[in-house]
């Protein structure tokens, strides 16, 4: 039996290593293609690109392992069945369960490796890759600015623009700047039709040249100016920005840490603090709304003082002018409460989304580490059923199955992050869908049956057509007579 185990492992490991390297290469190239716009033609050196590819390979390894397990299990068992080796082994009294036992042990070991990668290597590589991005942006501040949204990376300024273009992508269009350099709020606003970023390598300053714009300043209290505000137009205006605090290394920077850079133990320690912060924020907003509504005034008087002659309709107890004042005050209170809710709604959703991401990542680390085991119990019986090896049909089936698994996993995580389902359900929804399918395939492969019996569906249809044809022949004979 040891000879058989070695033969099965050899038949499995050869396609496993080949498929793992192929899938890893494809996933790394996909990540490189997605980041191509950010790094191509930006003067980024080869060392950065090699580091980026190395960390990307570590990040996508937990995704490549399940695909390799699925594909290699279909190919290995499919080759054995296609060459009638599987039939010979079964005729010798070796069951399917005994045949795949060494593969099952290997898959459990790979699942453990996948978990360790997700919990340690993945988090480390994600942090290092983010550090690379931030460092390259600090060396080239123009790369840190993104069109279409406010950019807060540059210290003391919030910068927004519609378009970035030019050979070095340092030319801006429709620029809006909030100058916060004096730490007095956004009392300085600058707009311009065009802008240009000038920064020399290694310089501690970045110059922003603006053309055809307007300058507005709202003077704060205590300012010597007698005017509450001032404004001016300009043809050209230069802003010299100190970026000395923006050029340091970020290896120990806490700002780039996220749920993807934390291990399970760190997530477990971080979650309670995020949950407490979210609950306290909700409690504070609820208390603020309660105070603004003057809710205490609704029960300020005891029932013993209620006048029994009062009319049931509250407004009927007041004259027209009093009714108008009451309705106006009520409308103002309602609009004020609605305004508070609307103003805080987006931030509440943001804080809840952050909490959901941490919770989902915590459960998903465990759920996704079992993907190797789940996909093995799909691939191994499927290979023995279809009896096809090689990279043809097994490749198509493996891609289809993994796409379903990965799509349901991503879909579940998105639902959990949007609070549509719980984080636990969102993380395990793909496993809940695939485990019954794996159980069905394993059961049918053990009993040496196909995926489904086609005759069960074809026989009733065939009988219907035969009956129609028989009736047609009978009617034709009657007409001839």
C-alpha positions as CSV (number, residue, x, y, z in Angstrom):
1,X,0.0,0.0,0.0
2,X,2.9,2.3,0.6
3,X,3.9,1.9,-3.1
4,X,0.3,2.9,-4.1
5,X,0.4,5.9,-1.8
6,X,3.6,7.1,-3.3
7,X,2.2,6.6,-6.8
8,X,-0.9,8.5,-6.0
9,X,1.1,11.4,-4.4
10,X,3.4,11.5,-7.4
11,X,0.4,11.6,-9.8
12,X,-1.0,14.5,-7.7
13,X,2.1,16.5,-6.9
14,X,3.3,16.9,-10.6
15,X,0.1,18.7,-11.8
16,X,-0.2,20.5,-8.5
17,X,3.2,22.2,-8.8
18,X,2.6,23.0,-12.4
19,X,-0.9,24.5,-11.9
20,X,0.1,26.3,-8.7
21,X,3.0,28.1,-10.6
22,X,0.8,28.9,-13.6
23,X,-2.1,30.3,-11.5
24,X,0.4,32.2,-9.3
25,X,1.9,33.8,-12.4
26,X,-1.5,34.7,-13.8
27,X,-2.7,36.3,-10.6
28,X,0.6,38.3,-10.2
29,X,0.3,39.5,-13.8
30,X,-3.3,40.5,-13.2
31,X,-2.3,42.6,-10.1
32,X,0.5,44.1,-12.1
33,X,-1.9,45.0,-14.9
34,X,-4.3,46.7,-12.5
35,X,-1.4,48.7,-11.0
36,X,0.1,49.4,-14.4
37,X,-1.4,52.9,-14.7
38,X,0.0,53.9,-11.3
39,X,3.6,52.8,-12.0
40,X,4.1,53.0,-15.8
41,X,6.1,56.0,-17.1
42,X,6.4,57.5,-13.6
43,X,10.2,57.0,-13.4
44,X,9.9,54.2,-10.9
45,X,13.0,52.0,-10.7
46,X,13.2,48.3,-11.3
47,X,13.8,47.6,-7.6
48,X,10.4,48.9,-6.7
49,X,8.7,46.8,-9.4
50,X,10.6,43.6,-8.3
51,X,9.6,44.3,-4.7
52,X,6.0,45.0,-5.8
53,X,5.9,41.6,-7.7
54,X,7.4,39.7,-4.7
55,X,4.9,41.1,-2.2
56,X,2.1,40.5,-4.7
57,X,3.1,36.9,-5.1
58,X,2.9,36.5,-1.3
59,X,-0.5,38.2,-1.2
60,X,-2.1,36.0,-4.0
61,X,-0.6,32.7,-2.8
62,X,-3.6,31.9,-0.5
63,X,-5.8,32.3,-3.6
64,X,-3.6,30.2,-5.9
65,X,-3.4,27.3,-3.5
66,X,-7.1,26.4,-3.6
67,X,-7.2,26.6,-7.4
68,X,-4.2,24.4,-7.7
69,X,-5.7,21.9,-5.3
70,X,-9.0,21.8,-7.2
71,X,-7.4,21.5,-10.6
72,X,-4.7,19.0,-9.7
73,X,-7.2,16.7,-7.9
74,X,-9.5,16.7,-10.9
75,X,-6.5,16.0,-13.2
76,X,-4.9,13.3,-11.0
77,X,-8.1,11.3,-10.4
78,X,-9.2,11.9,-14.0
79,X,-5.9,10.5,-15.4
80,X,-6.3,7.4,-13.2
81,X,-9.8,6.8,-14.3
82,X,-9.1,7.6,-18.0
83,X,-6.2,5.1,-18.1
84,X,-8.3,2.5,-16.3
85,X,-5.8,2.5,-13.4
86,X,-8.7,3.5,-11.1
87,X,-10.7,0.4,-12.2
88,X,-7.7,-1.8,-11.7
89,X,-7.1,-0.4,-8.2
90,X,-10.8,-0.9,-7.3
91,X,-10.7,-4.5,-8.6
92,X,-7.9,-5.1,-6.2
93,X,-10.2,-4.2,-3.3
94,X,-9.0,-0.7,-2.7
95,X,-11.9,1.8,-2.1
96,X,-12.0,5.4,-3.2
97,X,-11.7,6.5,0.4
98,X,-8.5,4.5,0.9
99,X,-7.1,5.6,-2.5
100,X,-7.4,9.4,-1.7
101,X,-6.3,9.1,1.9
102,X,-2.8,10.3,1.3
103,X,-4.2,13.1,-0.8
104,X,-6.6,14.1,2.0
105,X,-3.7,14.2,4.5
106,X,-1.7,16.4,2.1
107,X,-4.7,18.7,1.5
108,X,-5.2,19.1,5.3
109,X,-1.5,20.1,5.5
110,X,-2.0,22.6,2.6
111,X,-5.1,24.0,4.4
112,X,-2.9,24.6,7.5
113,X,-0.3,26.3,5.3
114,X,-3.0,28.4,3.7
115,X,-4.2,29.5,7.2
116,X,-0.6,30.4,8.2
117,X,-0.1,32.4,5.0
118,X,-3.4,34.3,5.5
119,X,-2.7,35.0,9.2
120,X,1.0,35.9,8.9
121,X,2.6,36.2,5.5
122,X,-0.5,37.8,3.8
123,X,-0.7,40.5,6.5
124,X,3.0,41.2,6.3
125,X,3.1,41.4,2.5
126,X,0.0,43.6,2.4
127,X,1.6,46.1,4.9
128,X,4.9,46.1,2.9
129,X,3.1,46.6,-0.4
130,X,1.1,49.6,1.0
131,X,4.4,50.9,2.4
132,X,5.9,50.8,-1.1
133,X,3.0,52.7,-2.5
134,X,3.1,55.4,0.2
135,X,6.9,55.7,-0.1
136,X,6.8,56.1,-3.8
137,X,4.1,58.8,-3.5
138,X,6.2,60.6,-0.9
139,X,9.2,60.6,-3.2
140,X,6.9,61.8,-6.0
141,X,4.1,63.9,-4.4
142,X,2.3,64.4,-7.7
143,X,1.5,60.6,-7.7
144,X,-0.3,61.0,-4.3
145,X,-3.0,63.2,-5.8
146,X,-6.0,61.5,-7.3
147,X,-8.6,63.2,-9.6
148,X,-12.2,63.5,-8.6
149,X,-12.0,63.6,-4.8
150,X,-10.4,65.6,-2.1
151,X,-6.7,64.7,-1.5
152,X,-5.7,65.0,2.2
153,X,-2.2,63.5,1.9
154,X,-0.4,66.8,1.5
155,X,-0.1,68.3,5.0
156,X,-2.1,71.5,5.6
157,X,-4.1,71.3,2.3
158,X,-7.2,69.6,0.9
159,X,-6.8,69.5,-2.8
160,X,-9.4,68.5,-5.4
161,X,-9.3,68.6,-9.2
162,X,-11.2,67.1,-12.2
163,X,-8.3,65.9,-14.3
164,X,-4.6,65.2,-14.1
165,X,-2.6,65.0,-17.4
166,X,0.8,65.8,-19.0
167,X,3.9,63.6,-19.5
168,X,4.6,63.6,-15.8
169,X,1.0,63.9,-14.9
170,X,1.7,67.1,-13.0
171,X,-0.8,69.3,-14.8
172,X,-4.2,69.8,-13.1
173,X,-7.6,71.0,-14.4
174,X,-10.4,72.8,-12.4
175,X,-8.5,72.9,-9.1
176,X,-10.1,73.6,-5.7
177,X,-7.9,74.0,-2.6
178,X,-8.8,74.4,1.1
179,X,-5.8,76.1,2.8
180,X,-5.6,74.7,6.3
181,X,-2.0,75.6,6.9
182,X,-2.8,78.2,9.6
183,X,-4.9,75.7,11.6
184,X,-7.9,78.0,11.6
185,X,-10.3,75.8,9.7
186,X,-11.1,76.0,6.0
187,X,-11.3,79.8,5.9
188,X,-9.1,80.1,2.8
189,X,-10.5,78.8,-0.5
190,X,-8.6,78.9,-3.8
191,X,-10.0,77.9,-7.2
192,X,-8.2,77.9,-10.5
193,X,-8.8,76.7,-14.1
194,X,-5.3,75.2,-14.4
195,X,-2.6,74.1,-12.1
196,X,1.0,72.7,-12.3
197,X,2.9,70.7,-9.7
198,X,6.7,71.4,-9.5
199,X,8.8,69.2,-7.2
200,X,12.4,68.3,-7.4
201,X,13.7,64.9,-6.3
202,X,14.8,65.1,-2.6
203,X,13.3,68.6,-2.1
204,X,11.5,69.4,1.1
205,X,9.1,71.7,-0.8
206,X,6.6,71.4,-3.5
207,X,5.4,74.3,-5.6
208,X,1.9,74.5,-6.9
209,X,1.4,77.1,-9.7
210,X,-2.2,78.1,-10.4
211,X,-3.6,80.0,-13.4
212,X,-6.8,82.0,-13.9
213,X,-8.4,81.6,-10.5
214,X,-10.0,83.2,-7.5
215,X,-8.9,83.5,-3.9
216,X,-11.3,83.8,-1.0
217,X,-10.6,84.3,2.7
218,X,-13.1,84.4,5.6
219,X,-11.5,86.5,8.3
220,X,-11.8,85.0,11.8
221,X,-12.7,86.9,14.9
222,X,-9.9,89.0,16.3
223,X,-8.4,89.6,12.9
224,X,-7.1,93.2,12.4
225,X,-9.0,93.5,9.2
226,X,-12.3,95.3,9.4
227,X,-13.8,93.3,6.5
228,X,-15.5,90.0,7.4
229,X,-14.0,88.5,4.2
230,X,-11.8,89.3,1.2
231,X,-11.5,87.9,-2.3
232,X,-9.4,88.4,-5.4
233,X,-8.8,87.1,-8.8
234,X,-5.4,86.2,-10.2
235,X,-3.7,85.2,-13.5
236,X,-1.0,83.3,-11.7
237,X,-0.6,82.3,-8.1
238,X,2.1,80.2,-6.5
239,X,1.8,78.1,-3.4
240,X,4.9,76.7,-1.8
241,X,4.1,73.7,0.3
242,X,6.3,72.2,3.0
243,X,6.4,68.5,2.5
244,X,9.2,67.7,4.9
245,X,6.8,65.7,7.1
246,X,5.6,63.9,4.0
247,X,8.9,62.5,2.9
248,X,9.8,60.2,5.7
249,X,9.8,56.4,5.6
250,X,6.6,54.7,6.7
251,X,7.8,51.3,7.9
252,X,6.4,52.0,11.3
253,X,3.5,54.3,10.2
254,X,0.3,53.3,11.9
255,X,-1.8,55.2,9.3
256,X,-1.4,52.5,6.6
257,X,-2.5,49.7,8.9
258,X,-5.9,48.2,8.2
259,X,-7.9,45.0,8.8
260,X,-5.9,43.3,6.0
261,X,-2.6,43.9,7.8
262,X,-3.6,42.5,11.2
263,X,-3.4,38.9,12.4
264,X,-6.3,37.0,14.0
265,X,-5.1,37.8,17.5
266,X,-4.6,41.5,16.6
267,X,-8.1,41.6,15.0
268,X,-9.5,40.0,18.1
269,X,-7.9,42.7,20.3
270,X,-8.9,45.5,17.9
271,X,-12.6,44.6,17.4
272,X,-13.8,45.4,20.9
273,X,-12.3,48.9,20.8
274,X,-13.9,49.6,17.4
275,X,-17.3,48.3,18.6
276,X,-17.1,50.4,21.8
277,X,-16.2,53.5,19.7
278,X,-19.1,52.8,17.3
279,X,-21.6,52.3,20.2
280,X,-20.5,55.4,22.0
281,X,-20.8,57.4,18.8
282,X,-24.4,56.2,18.2
283,X,-25.3,56.9,21.8
284,X,-23.9,60.4,21.6
285,X,-25.9,61.1,18.4
286,X,-29.0,59.7,19.9
287,X,-28.6,61.8,23.0
288,X,-28.0,64.9,20.8
289,X,-31.2,64.2,18.9
290,X,-33.1,63.6,22.1
291,X,-32.0,67.0,23.6
292,X,-32.8,68.9,20.4
293,X,-36.3,67.5,20.3
294,X,-37.1,68.7,23.9
295,X,-38.6,65.3,24.6
296,X,-38.8,66.0,28.3
297,X,-41.4,68.6,27.8
298,X,-43.8,66.0,26.5
299,X,-44.3,64.5,30.0
300,X,-43.5,67.5,32.2
301,X,-47.0,67.7,33.8
302,X,-48.6,64.9,35.8
303,X,-52.0,63.4,34.8
304,X,-53.7,64.9,37.8
305,X,-53.4,68.4,36.3
306,X,-55.0,67.5,33.0
307,X,-58.1,69.5,32.3
308,X,-60.9,67.1,31.5
309,X,-62.6,69.8,29.4
310,X,-59.8,69.7,26.8
311,X,-60.8,68.6,23.3
312,X,-59.3,65.2,22.0
313,X,-57.7,67.0,19.1
314,X,-54.8,68.9,20.6
315,X,-54.8,71.8,18.1
316,X,-58.6,72.4,18.6
317,X,-57.8,73.8,22.1
318,X,-55.9,76.8,20.6
319,X,-56.8,79.7,18.5
320,X,-55.6,80.1,14.9
321,X,-52.5,82.1,15.8
322,X,-51.4,79.7,18.5
323,X,-52.0,76.8,16.1
324,X,-49.8,78.5,13.6
325,X,-47.0,79.0,16.2
326,X,-47.3,75.4,17.4
327,X,-47.2,74.0,13.8
328,X,-44.3,76.2,12.9
329,X,-42.3,75.2,16.0
330,X,-43.1,71.5,15.4
331,X,-42.0,71.8,11.7
332,X,-38.8,73.5,12.7
333,X,-38.0,70.8,15.3
334,X,-38.7,68.1,12.7
335,X,-36.6,69.7,10.1
336,X,-33.8,70.2,12.6
337,X,-33.9,66.5,13.7
338,X,-34.0,65.4,10.1
339,X,-31.1,67.6,9.2
340,X,-29.1,66.1,12.1
341,X,-29.9,62.6,11.0
342,X,-29.0,63.3,7.3
343,X,-25.7,65.1,8.3
344,X,-24.6,62.1,10.5
345,X,-26.0,59.3,8.3
346,X,-23.0,59.1,6.0
347,X,-20.5,59.0,8.9
348,X,-22.5,56.5,10.8
349,X,-22.6,54.2,7.7
350,X,-18.8,54.7,7.3
351,X,-18.1,53.7,10.9
352,X,-20.4,50.7,10.7
353,X,-18.7,49.7,7.4
354,X,-15.3,49.8,9.1
355,X,-16.5,47.7,12.0
356,X,-18.1,45.2,9.5
357,X,-14.8,45.0,7.5
358,X,-12.9,44.0,10.6
359,X,-15.5,41.5,11.7
360,X,-15.8,40.0,8.2
361,X,-12.0,39.7,7.9
362,X,-11.8,37.9,11.2
363,X,-14.3,35.2,10.2
364,X,-13.1,35.0,6.6
365,X,-9.5,34.1,7.6
366,X,-10.8,30.8,9.0
367,X,-13.4,30.2,6.3
368,X,-11.1,30.8,3.4
369,X,-8.3,28.7,4.9
370,X,-10.6,25.7,4.6
371,X,-11.2,26.4,0.9
372,X,-8.4,23.9,0.0
373,X,-10.2,21.1,1.8
374,X,-13.6,22.0,0.4
375,X,-12.4,22.2,-3.2
376,X,-10.5,18.9,-2.8
377,X,-13.7,17.1,-1.9
378,X,-15.2,18.6,-5.1
379,X,-12.2,18.0,-7.4
380,X,-11.3,14.5,-6.4
381,X,-14.7,12.9,-6.9
382,X,-15.4,15.0,-9.9
383,X,-12.2,13.7,-11.6
384,X,-13.1,10.1,-10.9
385,X,-16.6,10.7,-12.4
386,X,-15.7,12.6,-15.6
387,X,-12.6,10.3,-16.2
388,X,-10.7,13.0,-18.0
389,X,-7.1,14.2,-17.3
390,X,-4.9,16.8,-18.8
391,X,-5.5,20.6,-19.1
392,X,-8.7,20.4,-21.2
393,X,-12.0,19.7,-19.6
394,X,-10.5,19.6,-16.0
395,X,-9.2,23.2,-16.5
396,X,-12.7,24.4,-17.6
397,X,-14.5,22.7,-14.7
398,X,-11.9,23.9,-12.2
399,X,-12.2,27.5,-13.4
400,X,-16.1,27.4,-13.4
401,X,-16.1,25.9,-9.9
402,X,-13.6,28.3,-8.4
403,X,-15.4,31.3,-10.0
404,X,-18.6,30.2,-8.3
405,X,-16.7,29.8,-5.0
406,X,-14.8,33.0,-5.2
407,X,-17.9,35.0,-6.4
408,X,-20.1,33.7,-3.6
409,X,-17.3,34.5,-1.1
410,X,-16.9,38.0,-2.4
411,X,-20.6,38.5,-2.6
412,X,-21.0,37.3,1.0
413,X,-18.3,39.7,2.2
414,X,-19.9,42.6,0.4
415,X,-23.3,41.8,1.9
416,X,-21.6,41.6,5.4
417,X,-19.8,44.9,4.9
418,X,-23.0,46.6,3.9
419,X,-24.8,45.2,7.0
420,X,-27.2,43.2,4.8
421,X,-26.1,39.9,6.6
422,X,-24.0,39.2,9.6
423,X,-20.3,39.0,9.3
424,X,-20.3,35.3,10.3
425,X,-22.8,34.4,7.6
426,X,-21.2,36.6,4.9
427,X,-17.8,34.9,5.5
428,X,-19.2,31.3,5.4
429,X,-21.8,31.7,2.7
430,X,-19.5,30.2,0.0
431,X,-18.7,27.2,2.2
432,X,-22.4,26.7,3.0
433,X,-23.1,26.6,-0.7
434,X,-20.2,24.4,-1.7
435,X,-20.1,21.8,1.1
436,X,-23.4,20.1,0.1
437,X,-22.2,20.0,-3.5
438,X,-18.9,18.4,-2.3
439,X,-20.9,15.9,-0.2
440,X,-23.1,14.9,-3.2
441,X,-20.1,14.4,-5.5
442,X,-18.2,12.4,-2.9
443,X,-21.2,10.2,-2.3
444,X,-21.9,9.5,-6.0
445,X,-18.2,8.9,-6.7
446,X,-18.0,6.4,-3.8
447,X,-21.0,4.5,-5.3
448,X,-19.4,4.7,-8.8
449,X,-22.3,6.7,-10.3
450,X,-22.3,9.8,-12.5
451,X,-23.1,13.3,-11.5
452,X,-26.7,12.7,-12.4
453,X,-28.6,10.0,-14.4
454,X,-29.5,11.5,-17.8
455,X,-32.0,8.7,-18.5
456,X,-34.1,9.9,-15.6
457,X,-34.7,13.1,-17.6
458,X,-34.7,11.7,-21.1
459,X,-37.0,8.6,-20.7
460,X,-40.2,10.6,-19.9
461,X,-39.5,12.9,-22.9
462,X,-38.8,9.9,-25.1
463,X,-42.0,8.2,-24.1
464,X,-44.0,11.4,-24.8
465,X,-42.6,11.6,-28.3
466,X,-43.2,7.8,-28.9
467,X,-46.8,8.2,-27.8
468,X,-47.4,11.2,-30.1
469,X,-45.8,9.2,-33.0
470,X,-47.9,6.1,-32.2
471,X,-51.1,8.2,-32.1
472,X,-50.1,9.9,-35.4
473,X,-49.6,6.5,-37.1
474,X,-52.9,5.2,-35.7
475,X,-54.8,8.3,-37.0
476,X,-53.1,7.9,-40.4
477,X,-54.2,4.2,-40.6
478,X,-57.8,5.2,-39.7
479,X,-57.9,7.8,-42.4
480,X,-56.6,5.2,-45.0
481,X,-59.4,2.8,-44.0
